[in-house]
Amino acid sequence: KCANGQSLSALFFAVIVNGVTDLKEAENSRSWSIHPVFRCRRCDADTDGGMSSSPDCCCMYVDQIGLFEDCDAYLKRTALPPGVMVTCDRGVYKLIDGQVELKTYLITEKMYTRNACFITSEGLKAALEFPGVHRLYSESRSRYILQVT
């Protein structure tokens, strides 16, 4: 409707460094999870009728846990595990002198949890080392995990 029938969506990834609140500590951590997020544009024109630049346009954010009306809502209400989030700015990959610009955000423990399947560093390592990897729900961790058989 707003985008003349075009899908104006992009996929980006948010990495959560698990249980860490200090940025220096996050740089050295080897425990993380990766979360795909879709950034979906709701319009293709700015309020003056001209074309809006991608970082500044109105967008919704969708991840494996929910739908959020904008980037601020995603960062405030996400039910991702607590830790330091490392991701591109508002879901837009930007190169500066050949390097991708990344932002960090502190994700705190939420009052509620939802079940989701997270890709973790431990799970990927297990998948590389062993061919028999299965997805199982962990009651103690309230999420899906990869189990090696």
N, C-alpha and C positions, 0 to 999 in steps of 0.2 A: 504494500500500500504506500508506504513512505519512500520506498527505494525503487519505484517504478518496476516492481516485480523482480528485481535483482536480489540475489543473496549477497550481502555485504558482510561476510563473516571471516574471521581469521582465527587460527589456532596459535596459542602460545603456551608456554610451560612455566609453572611456578615450582620452584624447588624449596622445600622446607627442611632446614637443618634442625633435626629433632632435639627438643628439650634444651635448646641453647638460647640465651638472651643477650650474650655479649658478641658483638660483631667480630672481634679478633678471634674469639674462641670458635666462632662459626667458620672462619676461613680454614681452620685446621681440623675440623670435624670430618669424620668418615661415615657418619650416620645421617642419612637424609632420605627424603621421599620426594617423588616427582608427581606433579598433578597437571593434567591437561586442562586448559581453560579456553572456551570459545568467547571471542569478543565480537558481538553482533551489532552492526550499525543499524540504527532505527531510522535514519534519514540520509539523504544524499545532498542536502542543501542547507546552508546556514539560515539564520533568521532573516537575512536581507535578500534571500533568494539566490545567492551565489553558492559556489561549491565550498563545502566545509573541509578543512584539512582533517586527515584521519585522526590525529591525536586529540583534536578539539571537538569532534562530533559527538552526538548523543549515542551512547552505546549501552547494551545490556551485556552482562557477563554470565556465562553458564559454565558450571563445572559439574563433576560427578555427584555433587551434593545438593546443588540448588541453582536458582536463577536470581540474579541480582540486578537492580535497576540501573546501577552505574558503578564505576570503579571504587568510589568511596564506600558504597554499601557492601561491595564484595570484600574489601579489606576489613571493614568493621564487623560484618556478620558471618564471615566464612566459618565453617565448622572444621577446618583443616586442623591437623595436630599442632600443638603449641611449639614455637621455635622461631627462628629467623627465616623469613621468606625472601628469596632472591628471585627476581623476575624482571622482565623488561618494563619500561615505564608505561603504565596504563594499557598494557597489551600490545604495544607497538615496538617492534625491533628497530633500533636506530644505531647506525654505525657512526662512530666518531674516531677519526684517524685509524680506521681499520679494526676498531674494537667495538663490540656490542655494548651499548650503554645499559647497565643494570641498576636496579633500585633494590633497597632492602627495607623490609617492614617487620616489625615485631608482631607475631601472632600469639595471642594469649589464650589460656585455657578458657573454653566457653562453658556456659551453664548446661548446655545440651550437647549431646553427641549424636551423630548419625552414622549409619554403616556405609562404608564405601570401600572400594578396592584401591589401595595405594601401591605404587611401584616404589620399592625401597632399595637402598644400596645392598642390603643383606639378601633380599630376594633375587636381585639381578645376579649377584655373585653365585648364589646357589643354582640359578638357572644355567649359568655358564659352566659350572663344574659338574652338574648332574643332569642327565636327560629326563628323569622322572620327576617333574615339578608339578604340583597340583595346588589349586587355589582352595583354601579352606577358611571357614569363618572362625575367628578366635574370640570366644566369649570374654576372656580376661582382658583382651586389648580392644574389644568392641569394634573390630574391623576384620576385613579379609586379610589373610596372610598367604604367602607361598610356602607350601610344605614339600620337602624333598622326600621321595620314597626310594 
